[in-house]
């Protein structure tokens, strides 16, 4: 508040001064990422405009390659522009396979097939399903195929089955063996 006095009296007025602090670090200095999982940066918490090194102007950015990436951020009042950068460093990481622990081969279109889920397709793949006596109920050499719960044309009995998977990891070529159990839950076709 400011008050000015003179022979005519006093005059008072208020002025709001808003000072926006410039952000110091918008991006991390370096980020490590696995080949199948590109690093993402969400700067939507900042109020302003963005220009990334690839020319995009979104507050959300995906680093598509190894190396330096930068962003110019201008605050919404156009008081300042800050440039920050990040080094994206790609590493060869494992590419995990996820297996469900149960399925219902009942033909309803939900969880009807037991198969692996993965972020990057493995190669030299074999999956075998065994009944409780160790007999092979299903075998495939394709990571895209799954077991529909049938054995010799008939629905396999409900219960716990064992699976074993052999494959080579997509990027490293390392041989991997994975095994576990899956439960066939009641259902009918």
C-alpha positions as CSV (number, residue, x, y, z in Angstrom):
1,X,0.0,0.0,0.0
2,X,1.3,3.4,-0.9
3,X,0.0,6.7,0.6
4,X,0.9,10.1,-0.7
5,X,0.4,13.3,1.4
6,X,0.3,16.8,0.1
7,X,-1.6,20.1,0.8
8,X,-4.7,18.7,-0.8
9,X,-4.9,15.6,1.5
10,X,-3.8,12.0,1.2
11,X,-4.1,9.6,-1.6
12,X,-3.8,5.9,-1.0
13,X,-3.5,3.1,-3.5
14,X,-2.5,-0.6,-3.6
15,X,-0.3,-2.3,-6.1
16,X,0.1,-6.1,-6.2
17,X,3.5,-7.2,-7.3
18,X,3.6,-10.8,-8.5
19,X,7.0,-12.3,-8.9
20,X,7.2,-15.7,-10.6
21,X,10.3,-17.7,-9.6
22,X,12.0,-19.3,-12.5
23,X,12.2,-23.1,-12.1
24,X,15.8,-24.3,-11.6
25,X,15.5,-27.9,-12.9
26,X,12.7,-28.9,-15.1
27,X,14.2,-32.2,-16.2
28,X,16.5,-34.7,-14.6
29,X,20.1,-34.5,-15.6
30,X,20.2,-38.1,-17.0
31,X,17.7,-40.8,-17.3
32,X,18.4,-44.5,-18.0
33,X,15.8,-46.5,-19.9
34,X,15.3,-50.0,-21.2
35,X,15.1,-50.6,-24.9
36,X,11.4,-51.5,-24.9
37,X,10.4,-48.7,-22.4
38,X,11.1,-45.2,-23.7
39,X,11.4,-42.4,-21.0
40,X,8.4,-40.1,-20.7
41,X,8.4,-36.6,-19.3
42,X,5.2,-35.0,-18.0
43,X,5.6,-31.2,-17.4
44,X,1.9,-30.4,-17.2
45,X,2.3,-29.1,-13.7
46,X,4.1,-26.1,-15.2
47,X,1.9,-23.3,-16.5
48,X,3.4,-22.0,-19.8
49,X,4.5,-23.1,-23.2
50,X,7.0,-25.7,-24.3
51,X,9.3,-26.3,-27.3
52,X,11.2,-29.6,-27.3
53,X,14.3,-30.4,-29.3
54,X,12.2,-32.3,-31.9
55,X,9.9,-29.3,-32.4
56,X,7.0,-30.6,-30.4
57,X,5.1,-28.2,-28.2
58,X,3.3,-30.5,-25.8
59,X,3.9,-30.6,-22.0
60,X,4.2,-34.4,-22.4
61,X,7.3,-35.7,-24.2
62,X,8.7,-39.2,-25.1
63,X,12.4,-39.4,-25.7
64,X,12.5,-41.6,-28.8
65,X,16.3,-42.0,-29.0
66,X,19.6,-42.1,-27.0
67,X,21.2,-38.8,-26.4
68,X,20.5,-35.2,-25.5
69,X,16.9,-33.8,-25.4
70,X,16.1,-30.3,-24.4
71,X,13.0,-28.2,-23.7
72,X,12.5,-24.4,-23.8
73,X,9.8,-23.5,-21.2
74,X,8.3,-20.0,-21.2
75,X,6.0,-19.1,-18.3
76,X,2.4,-18.1,-19.0
77,X,3.3,-14.4,-18.2
78,X,6.2,-14.4,-20.7
79,X,8.5,-13.2,-17.9
80,X,11.2,-15.8,-18.6
81,X,12.3,-18.7,-20.8
82,X,14.3,-21.5,-19.4
83,X,16.1,-24.2,-21.3
84,X,16.8,-27.5,-19.6
85,X,18.1,-30.7,-21.0
86,X,18.3,-34.4,-20.2
87,X,20.5,-37.1,-21.5
88,X,18.6,-40.3,-22.3
89,X,20.8,-43.3,-22.0
90,X,19.5,-46.6,-23.4
91,X,20.4,-49.9,-21.6
92,X,19.7,-53.4,-22.6
93,X,17.4,-54.7,-20.0
94,X,15.5,-57.9,-19.5
95,X,12.2,-58.1,-21.2
96,X,10.0,-59.9,-18.7
97,X,7.2,-62.3,-19.5
98,X,4.0,-62.1,-17.4
99,X,1.9,-65.2,-16.9
100,X,-1.6,-65.3,-15.5
101,X,-2.2,-67.8,-12.6
102,X,-5.7,-68.8,-13.7
103,X,-8.0,-68.8,-16.7
104,X,-11.6,-69.9,-17.5
105,X,-11.9,-71.6,-20.9
106,X,-15.7,-71.1,-21.1
107,X,-16.0,-69.3,-24.4
108,X,-17.2,-66.0,-23.0
109,X,-14.3,-64.0,-24.5
110,X,-12.7,-63.2,-21.2
111,X,-9.7,-65.1,-20.0
112,X,-10.4,-68.0,-22.3
113,X,-6.8,-68.6,-23.3
114,X,-3.7,-69.1,-21.2
115,X,-0.8,-67.3,-22.8
116,X,2.2,-65.2,-22.0
117,X,2.1,-61.4,-22.0
118,X,5.3,-59.5,-22.8
119,X,6.7,-56.1,-23.7
120,X,9.0,-57.4,-26.4
121,X,8.4,-60.7,-28.2
122,X,10.9,-63.5,-27.2
123,X,12.4,-65.8,-29.8
124,X,13.4,-69.5,-29.8
125,X,10.2,-69.9,-27.7
126,X,8.6,-73.1,-26.4
127,X,5.8,-73.4,-23.9
128,X,4.6,-76.7,-22.4
129,X,1.6,-77.3,-20.1
130,X,1.6,-80.4,-18.0
131,X,-1.2,-82.2,-16.1
132,X,-0.6,-83.3,-12.5
133,X,1.0,-86.6,-13.6
134,X,3.5,-84.8,-15.8
135,X,1.9,-85.5,-19.2
136,X,2.2,-82.8,-21.8
137,X,-1.3,-81.3,-22.3
138,X,-0.2,-78.5,-24.7
139,X,2.9,-77.4,-26.5
140,X,3.6,-74.4,-28.7
141,X,6.7,-72.8,-30.3
142,X,5.0,-69.4,-30.9
143,X,4.8,-66.7,-28.2
144,X,1.6,-65.6,-29.8
145,X,-0.3,-68.8,-29.3
146,X,-1.9,-69.9,-26.0
147,X,-3.7,-72.9,-24.5
148,X,-7.4,-72.9,-24.9
149,X,-7.9,-75.4,-22.1
150,X,-8.4,-78.4,-24.4
151,X,-6.5,-81.7,-24.4
152,X,-7.1,-84.0,-27.3
153,X,-10.1,-82.0,-28.4
154,X,-11.9,-82.0,-25.0
155,X,-11.9,-79.5,-22.2
156,X,-9.2,-80.4,-19.7
157,X,-10.5,-81.1,-16.1
158,X,-10.5,-78.1,-13.7
159,X,-7.5,-78.0,-11.5
160,X,-3.9,-76.9,-11.3
161,X,-1.5,-77.4,-14.2
162,X,2.2,-76.8,-14.5
163,X,3.8,-74.8,-17.3
164,X,7.4,-74.5,-18.4
165,X,8.6,-71.9,-20.9
166,X,12.0,-71.7,-22.6
167,X,13.0,-68.7,-24.7
168,X,15.7,-66.3,-25.7
169,X,15.4,-62.7,-24.4
170,X,14.7,-60.3,-27.3
171,X,17.7,-57.9,-27.0
172,X,20.4,-59.8,-25.1
173,X,19.7,-63.3,-26.6
174,X,20.1,-64.8,-23.1
175,X,18.4,-68.1,-22.7
176,X,15.7,-68.1,-20.0
177,X,13.6,-70.8,-18.4
178,X,10.4,-69.9,-16.6
179,X,8.0,-72.2,-14.9
180,X,4.9,-72.0,-12.7
181,X,1.3,-73.1,-12.1
182,X,-1.9,-72.2,-13.7
183,X,-5.4,-73.0,-12.5
184,X,-8.1,-74.0,-14.9
185,X,-11.3,-72.7,-13.3
186,X,-14.8,-74.1,-13.9
187,X,-16.3,-73.2,-17.3
188,X,-18.0,-74.9,-20.2
189,X,-17.9,-74.3,-24.0
